[in-house]
């Protein structure tokens, strides 16, 4: 996802942090549940970040 440029790496890290907060807040406001396996949730978060970086929108991976 990142081309290892420091600005892109920092932007990607900030985006992943923001998406992580959003995804973990979602069950509180929606009544839904997260997948219990953390690696699956992390994969989805990274997929959302990749979509945001590539297309400008956090399309579902």
N, CA, C and O atoms as CSV, one atom per row, in Angstrom:
chain,resi,resn,atom,element,x,y,z
A,1,UNK,N,N,0.825,-1.184,0.000
A,1,UNK,CA,C,0.000,0.000,0.000
A,1,UNK,C,C,0.861,1.236,0.000
A,1,UNK,O,O,0.591,2.167,-0.759
A,2,UNK,N,N,1.874,1.279,0.813
A,2,UNK,CA,C,2.736,2.443,0.914
A,2,UNK,C,C,3.927,2.295,-0.006
A,2,UNK,O,O,4.415,1.187,-0.227
A,3,UNK,N,N,4.402,3.426,-0.553
A,3,UNK,CA,C,5.604,3.358,-1.371
A,3,UNK,C,C,6.842,3.677,-0.543
A,3,UNK,O,O,7.894,4.012,-1.087
A,4,UNK,N,N,6.707,3.569,0.794
A,4,UNK,CA,C,7.791,3.783,1.755
A,4,UNK,C,C,8.286,5.221,1.821
A,4,UNK,O,O,9.304,5.484,2.461
A,5,UNK,N,N,7.611,6.136,1.194
A,5,UNK,CA,C,7.925,7.549,1.334
A,5,UNK,C,C,7.467,7.963,2.726
A,5,UNK,O,O,6.348,7.631,3.117
A,6,UNK,N,N,8.299,8.681,3.490
A,6,UNK,CA,C,7.924,9.014,4.882
A,6,UNK,C,C,6.561,9.683,5.011
A,6,UNK,O,O,5.817,9.382,5.945
A,7,UNK,N,N,6.222,10.582,4.093
A,7,UNK,CA,C,4.919,11.265,4.181
A,7,UNK,C,C,3.781,10.269,3.986
A,7,UNK,O,O,2.777,10.327,4.695
A,8,UNK,N,N,3.935,9.344,3.017
A,8,UNK,CA,C,2.892,8.348,2.778
A,8,UNK,C,C,2.783,7.375,3.941
A,8,UNK,O,O,1.680,6.983,4.321
A,9,UNK,N,N,3.907,6.986,4.503
A,9,UNK,CA,C,3.904,6.067,5.629
A,9,UNK,C,C,3.210,6.696,6.830
A,9,UNK,O,O,2.430,6.035,7.515
A,10,UNK,N,N,3.490,7.969,7.086
A,10,UNK,CA,C,2.854,8.680,8.195
A,10,UNK,C,C,1.357,8.831,7.936
A,10,UNK,O,O,0.550,8.622,8.841
A,11,UNK,N,N,0.984,9.190,6.719
A,11,UNK,CA,C,-0.427,9.357,6.378
A,11,UNK,C,C,-1.150,8.018,6.512
A,11,UNK,O,O,-2.270,7.955,7.019
A,12,UNK,N,N,-0.498,6.951,6.053
A,12,UNK,CA,C,-1.091,5.621,6.149
A,12,UNK,C,C,-1.285,5.217,7.613
A,12,UNK,O,O,-2.329,4.672,7.970
A,13,UNK,N,N,-0.299,5.477,8.448
A,13,UNK,CA,C,-0.400,5.147,9.876
A,13,UNK,C,C,-1.539,5.917,10.540
A,13,UNK,O,O,-2.291,5.355,11.337
A,14,UNK,N,N,-1.664,7.189,10.217
A,14,UNK,CA,C,-2.747,7.999,10.780
A,14,UNK,C,C,-4.102,7.493,10.303
A,14,UNK,O,O,-5.059,7.437,11.075
A,15,UNK,N,N,-4.177,7.125,9.031
A,15,UNK,CA,C,-5.428,6.611,8.478
A,15,UNK,C,C,-5.815,5.298,9.153
A,15,UNK,O,O,-6.976,5.105,9.512
A,16,UNK,N,N,-4.856,4.399,9.326
A,16,UNK,CA,C,-5.132,3.119,9.978
A,16,UNK,C,C,-5.582,3.343,11.416
A,16,UNK,O,O,-6.496,2.670,11.893
A,17,UNK,N,N,-4.951,4.277,12.104
A,17,UNK,CA,C,-5.353,4.586,13.482
A,17,UNK,C,C,-6.786,5.112,13.529
A,17,UNK,O,O,-7.568,4.720,14.395
A,18,UNK,N,N,-7.124,6.000,12.595
A,18,UNK,CA,C,-8.484,6.567,12.545
A,18,UNK,C,C,-9.512,5.484,12.219
A,18,UNK,O,O,-10.575,5.425,12.836
A,19,UNK,N,N,-9.191,4.635,11.253
A,19,UNK,CA,C,-10.109,3.558,10.887
A,19,UNK,C,C,-10.259,2.545,12.018
A,19,UNK,O,O,-11.346,2.012,12.242
A,20,UNK,N,N,-9.169,2.285,12.725
A,20,UNK,CA,C,-9.213,1.362,13.861
A,20,UNK,C,C,-10.196,1.882,14.910
A,20,UNK,O,O,-11.016,1.120,15.422
A,21,UNK,N,N,-10.120,3.157,15.227
A,21,UNK,CA,C,-11.046,3.757,16.199
A,21,UNK,C,C,-12.483,3.669,15.697
A,21,UNK,O,O,-13.393,3.335,16.456
A,22,UNK,N,N,-12.684,3.972,14.403
A,22,UNK,CA,C,-14.022,3.956,13.827
A,22,UNK,C,C,-14.611,2.539,13.874
A,22,UNK,O,O,-15.756,2.350,14.284
A,23,UNK,N,N,-13.819,1.551,13.451
A,23,UNK,CA,C,-14.298,0.169,13.413
A,23,UNK,C,C,-14.627,-0.340,14.815
A,23,UNK,O,O,-15.621,-1.041,15.009
A,24,UNK,N,N,-13.790,0.013,15.790
A,24,UNK,CA,C,-14.042,-0.465,17.149
A,24,UNK,C,C,-15.153,0.322,17.857
A,24,UNK,O,O,-15.699,-0.152,18.854
A,25,UNK,N,N,-15.485,1.485,17.370
A,25,UNK,CA,C,-16.603,2.266,17.914
A,25,UNK,C,C,-17.926,1.812,17.300
A,25,UNK,O,O,-18.980,1.935,17.924
A,26,UNK,N,N,-17.867,1.289,16.079
A,26,UNK,CA,C,-19.083,0.938,15.346
A,26,UNK,C,C,-20.035,0.031,16.131
A,26,UNK,O,O,-21.236,0.299,16.123
A,27,UNK,N,N,-19.573,-1.024,16.806
A,27,UNK,CA,C,-20.505,-1.872,17.563
A,27,UNK,C,C,-21.252,-1.112,18.660
A,27,UNK,O,O,-22.401,-1.435,18.960
A,28,UNK,N,N,-20.623,-0.125,19.248
A,28,UNK,CA,C,-21.275,0.654,20.307
A,28,UNK,C,C,-22.458,1.451,19.784
A,28,UNK,O,O,-23.460,1.611,20.482
A,29,UNK,N,N,-22.349,1.952,18.562
A,29,UNK,CA,C,-23.411,2.801,18.023
A,29,UNK,C,C,-24.388,2.044,17.136
A,29,UNK,O,O,-25.490,2.528,16.879
A,30,UNK,N,N,-23.998,0.859,16.663
A,30,UNK,CA,C,-24.850,0.153,15.705
A,30,UNK,C,C,-25.540,-1.076,16.287
A,30,UNK,O,O,-26.538,-1.546,15.740
A,31,UNK,N,N,-25.014,-1.596,17.391
A,31,UNK,CA,C,-25.562,-2.829,17.940
A,31,UNK,C,C,-25.017,-4.075,17.259
A,31,UNK,O,O,-25.423,-5.190,17.586
A,32,UNK,N,N,-24.103,-3.892,16.318
A,32,UNK,CA,C,-23.469,-5.025,15.635
A,32,UNK,C,C,-22.299,-5.528,16.463
A,32,UNK,O,O,-21.925,-4.918,17.465
A,33,UNK,N,N,-21.728,-6.636,16.040
A,33,UNK,CA,C,-20.575,-7.218,16.716
A,33,UNK,C,C,-19.405,-7.288,15.751
A,33,UNK,O,O,-19.590,-7.466,14.547
A,34,UNK,N,N,-18.195,-7.145,16.289
A,34,UNK,CA,C,-16.995,-7.333,15.480
A,34,UNK,C,C,-16.675,-8.812,15.375
A,34,UNK,O,O,-17.026,-9.599,16.254
A,35,UNK,N,N,-16.017,-9.176,14.313
A,35,UNK,CA,C,-15.461,-10.512,14.160
A,35,UNK,C,C,-14.546,-10.761,15.360
A,35,UNK,O,O,-13.699,-9.917,15.653
A,36,UNK,N,N,-14.683,-11.871,16.056
A,36,UNK,CA,C,-13.878,-12.098,17.256
A,36,UNK,C,C,-12.389,-12.330,16.982
A,36,UNK,O,O,-11.573,-12.191,17.894
A,37,UNK,N,N,-12.023,-12.678,15.760
A,37,UNK,CA,C,-10.616,-12.906,15.438
A,37,UNK,C,C,-9.970,-11.580,15.014
A,37,UNK,O,O,-10.294,-11.025,13.965
A,38,UNK,N,N,-9.058,-11.089,15.845
A,38,UNK,CA,C,-8.448,-9.775,15.631
A,38,UNK,C,C,-7.740,-9.667,14.288
A,38,UNK,O,O,-7.746,-8.595,13.684
A,39,UNK,N,N,-7.132,-10.741,13.805
A,39,UNK,CA,C,-6.406,-10.650,12.533
A,39,UNK,C,C,-7.362,-10.399,11.364
A,39,UNK,O,O,-6.972,-9.790,10.368
A,40,UNK,N,N,-8.597,-10.859,11.478
A,40,UNK,CA,C,-9.592,-10.602,10.435
A,40,UNK,C,C,-9.971,-9.127,10.449
A,40,UNK,O,O,-10.032,-8.493,9.396
A,41,UNK,N,N,-10.226,-8.577,11.630
A,41,UNK,CA,C,-10.575,-7.157,11.759
A,41,UNK,C,C,-9.420,-6.298,11.249
A,41,UNK,O,O,-9.646,-5.322,10.534
A,42,UNK,N,N,-8.183,-6.651,11.609
A,42,UNK,CA,C,-7.018,-5.898,11.144
A,42,UNK,C,C,-6.900,-5.947,9.621
A,42,UNK,O,O,-6.545,-4.952,8.990
A,43,UNK,N,N,-7.192,-7.088,9.043
A,43,UNK,CA,C,-7.153,-7.203,7.584
A,43,UNK,C,C,-8.174,-6.300,6.922
A,43,UNK,O,O,-7.891,-5.689,5.891
A,44,UNK,N,N,-9.352,-6.213,7.503
A,44,UNK,CA,C,-10.393,-5.335,6.965
A,44,UNK,C,C,-9.976,-3.876,7.108
A,44,UNK,O,O,-10.155,-3.089,6.178
A,45,UNK,N,N,-9.425,-3.509,8.253
A,45,UNK,CA,C,-8.969,-2.133,8.473
A,45,UNK,C,C,-7.898,-1.772,7.448
A,45,UNK,O,O,-7.944,-0.692,6.859
A,46,UNK,N,N,-6.941,-2.662,7.232
A,46,UNK,CA,C,-5.883,-2.383,6.252
A,46,UNK,C,C,-6.445,-2.325,4.827
A,46,UNK,O,O,-5.969,-1.541,4.005
A,47,UNK,N,N,-7.445,-3.145,4.536
A,47,UNK,CA,C,-8.099,-3.081,3.229
A,47,UNK,C,C,-8.836,-1.772,3.030
A,47,UNK,O,O,-8.795,-1.195,1.943
A,48,UNK,N,N,-9.512,-1.297,4.069
A,48,UNK,CA,C,-10.183,0.003,3.994
A,48,UNK,C,C,-9.170,1.121,3.788
A,48,UNK,O,O,-9.402,2.041,3.004
A,49,UNK,N,N,-8.047,1.037,4.494
A,49,UNK,CA,C,-6.990,2.052,4.343
A,49,UNK,C,C,-6.423,2.027,2.930
A,49,UNK,O,O,-6.205,3.078,2.327
A,50,UNK,N,N,-6.186,0.835,2.402
A,50,UNK,CA,C,-5.652,0.708,1.042
A,50,UNK,C,C,-6.619,1.335,0.035
A,50,UNK,O,O,-6.195,2.054,-0.870
A,51,UNK,N,N,-7.922,1.062,0.194
A,51,UNK,CA,C,-8.918,1.650,-0.699
A,51,UNK,C,C,-8.915,3.173,-0.593
A,51,UNK,O,O,-9.003,3.871,-1.604
A,52,UNK,N,N,-8.815,3.682,0.625
A,52,UNK,CA,C,-8.779,5.137,0.832
A,52,UNK,C,C,-7.559,5.739,0.149
A,52,UNK,O,O,-7.668,6.772,-0.512
A,53,UNK,N,N,-6.400,5.108,0.298
A,53,UNK,CA,C,-5.166,5.628,-0.292
A,53,UNK,C,C,-5.202,5.544,-1.820
A,53,UNK,O,O,-4.718,6.447,-2.504
A,54,UNK,N,N,-5.769,4.472,-2.350
A,54,UNK,CA,C,-5.761,4.260,-3.802
A,54,UNK,C,C,-6.880,4.991,-4.524
A,54,UNK,O,O,-6.666,5.539,-5.605
A,55,UNK,N,N,-8.082,5.004,-3.934
A,55,UNK,CA,C,-9.252,5.503,-4.634
A,55,UNK,C,C,-9.885,6.756,-4.014
A,55,UNK,O,O,-10.770,7.377,-4.604
A,56,UNK,N,N,-9.412,7.115,-2.809
A,56,UNK,CA,C,-9.967,8.291,-2.151
A,56,UNK,C,C,-11.203,8.004,-1.313
A,56,UNK,O,O,-11.784,8.923,-0.734
A,57,UNK,N,N,-11.617,6.732,-1.239
A,57,UNK,CA,C,-12.784,6.329,-0.462
A,57,UNK,C,C,-12.466,5.008,0.211
A,57,UNK,O,O,-11.728,4.191,-0.339
A,58,UNK,N,N,-13.015,4.793,1.393
A,58,UNK,CA,C,-12.784,3.546,2.132
A,58,UNK,C,C,-13.778,2.490,1.703
A,58,UNK,O,O,-14.642,2.076,2.476
A,59,UNK,N,N,-13.642,2.053,0.442
A,59,UNK,CA,C,-14.508,0.996,-0.055
A,59,UNK,C,C,-14.245,-0.285,0.717
A,59,UNK,O,O,-13.106,-0.567,1.090
A,60,UNK,N,N,-15.292,-1.060,0.956
A,60,UNK,CA,C,-15.138,-2.321,1.667
A,60,UNK,C,C,-14.262,-3.257,0.842
A,60,UNK,O,O,-14.478,-3.437,-0.357
A,61,UNK,N,N,-13.264,-3.853,1.510
A,61,UNK,CA,C,-12.344,-4.732,0.765
A,61,UNK,C,C,-13.009,-6.035,0.339
A,61,UNK,O,O,-12.370,-6.876,-0.293
